[in-house]
Amino acid sequence: MQELVLIQPGGTIRSESSREAAQADARHEFEERLVECGPLAYRVARGVLRNTADAEDVAQEALLRAYRSFHRLRDRNRFRGWLVRISFRIALDRLRSAKRRDLRDLEWSQPAYQPHPANAEDIAASNEFQTHLDRALEELPEKLRLVLLLAAMEGHTIDEIAALLAIPVGTVKSRIFVARKKLAEKLRCHVSLTKTR
Amino acid sequence: MPCEPYKNALVEAAATGAEPQGELRAHLAACAACRGAFAEEQSLFSSIDASLHATANVEMPPSLLPRVRARLDQAAAPQSRWIPAWAAVAASVALFIGFLSFRGVRFKTNERPIDSNQVASSVLPVESPASRPGNPPTEHLLYDPARRHRPNQANPSPDPEEPRAFVPAEQPDVIARLLDGLRRGEVKGEVLLADGSGHQSQDLQIVPLTLAPIDVKALDGAQPGVR
């Protein structure tokens, strides 16, 4: 027997308009969060990539992804942490692909990469330390790196980082401690080298 | 070089940023080398923190948010023009039906057109597949068109040179016997092909239809001519 379905054209129009209204509401809500959390997404990306243009691209991509999945986020208070994780993940992917590309380029174009020469000794020392710090940061495990970056950002207390990443306060503290110690281990020899010059 | 037993305690105290307590504090007060090492460690962690702070607190370029908004508008625009789901389903079904009908038409055109004058000769294969050596015995002498589109069946594919014909589904045995008779010479093929319009068989005679006269009677209690 043929199955019959009751359709209601007026109902379709109503549901269409209500869907559009819901979309407009979501867009409006997202706009407010965009202004509030846009800098956070950018800073996380910048902290990982240390390149303004790349960080901008990553932040944009993260915000777009967040918008596409915004309707799936039940607890809107968790938007900041959610966005931080999205930005961090995309930035890490970008960094890894850039590393692979650089490695390929390096294999093809010898001699090897050499750092830019510095104009003044103090700037050179400072830049050198920053370069070593960047390299040491890259070698940190992802969990430690994200917590350390968030802790370095203004306006983020330990409690806020714990809430942001949905992890206990004790875990945040221990990660920051371990991360700083690891960085110090890697940078100790460079600091003494810089000082002896 | 700091004193070895206090080395780790020095580093940990510098890493936490807290003032040394207890035994370490007393040792630092007494040991100048360890005081120097502790100061270096504190300087190192200060440098790390300062660099991290500089890295983590860069200003967001003002062009970022307008770019994101433009992308959001782009992302929202095609969504509103997107065809509804039911239209996509309907289009898929229509395509599927069209494909099926196209296949049906193609198979029909591949069939040989059946000429009524050729039926009698077509049903007479020169040699039946069953009689050929190596061929498995078949149920019918005539080719079943339904099997044509089922390759890899138990029956081998029919010989393309062999004539084929459609027969009523309930008559393959009768026709097989007829063919057998024709092959043995018991039935003359000319009789089947001959124009039988002027010839009247003794077995087939037209008997006029006779109808008994109909007796019309009025219903009980009803007067004729009154409704």
Chai-1 contact restraints between the chains, C-beta under 6 A:
chainA,res_idxA,chainB,res_idxB,connection_type,confidence,min_distance_angstrom,max_distance_angstrom,comment,restraint_id
A,G38,B,L65,contact,1.0,0.0,6.0,A-B,restraint_1
A,P39,B,M60,contact,1.0,0.0,6.0,A-B,restraint_2
A,Y42,B,M60,contact,1.0,0.0,6.0,A-B,restraint_3
A,R43,B,A56,contact,1.0,0.0,6.0,A-B,restraint_4
A,R46,B,V58,contact,1.0,0.0,6.0,A-B,restraint_5
A,G47,B,T55,contact,1.0,0.0,6.0,A-B,restraint_6
A,G47,B,A56,contact,1.0,0.0,6.0,A-B,restraint_7
A,E56,B,P61,contact,1.0,0.0,6.0,A-B,restraint_8
A,E56,B,L64,contact,1.0,0.0,6.0,A-B,restraint_9
A,Q60,B,R67,contact,1.0,0.0,6.0,A-B,restraint_10
A,Q60,B,V68,contact,1.0,0.0,6.0,A-B,restraint_11
A,L63,B,V68,contact,1.0,0.0,6.0,A-B,restraint_12
A,L64,B,R71,contact,1.0,0.0,6.0,A-B,restraint_13
A,Y67,B,L72,contact,1.0,0.0,6.0,A-B,restraint_14
A,Q130,B,S51,contact,1.0,0.0,6.0,A-B,restraint_15
A,L133,B,S51,contact,1.0,0.0,6.0,A-B,restraint_16
A,L149,B,A56,contact,1.0,0.0,6.0,A-B,restraint_17
A,A152,B,L52,contact,1.0,0.0,6.0,A-B,restraint_18
A,A152,B,H53,contact,1.0,0.0,6.0,A-B,restraint_19
A,A152,B,A56,contact,1.0,0.0,6.0,A-B,restraint_20
A,M153,B,A56,contact,1.0,0.0,6.0,A-B,restraint_21
A,E154,B,N57,contact,1.0,0.0,6.0,A-B,restraint_22
A,F177,B,A15,contact,1.0,0.0,6.0,A-B,restraint_23
A,R180,B,A15,contact,1.0,0.0,6.0,A-B,restraint_24
A,K181,B,A15,contact,1.0,0.0,6.0,A-B,restraint_25
A,L183,B,I48,contact,1.0,0.0,6.0,A-B,restraint_26
A,A184,B,L44,contact,1.0,0.0,6.0,A-B,restraint_27
A,V191,B,L44,contact,1.0,0.0,6.0,A-B,restraint_28
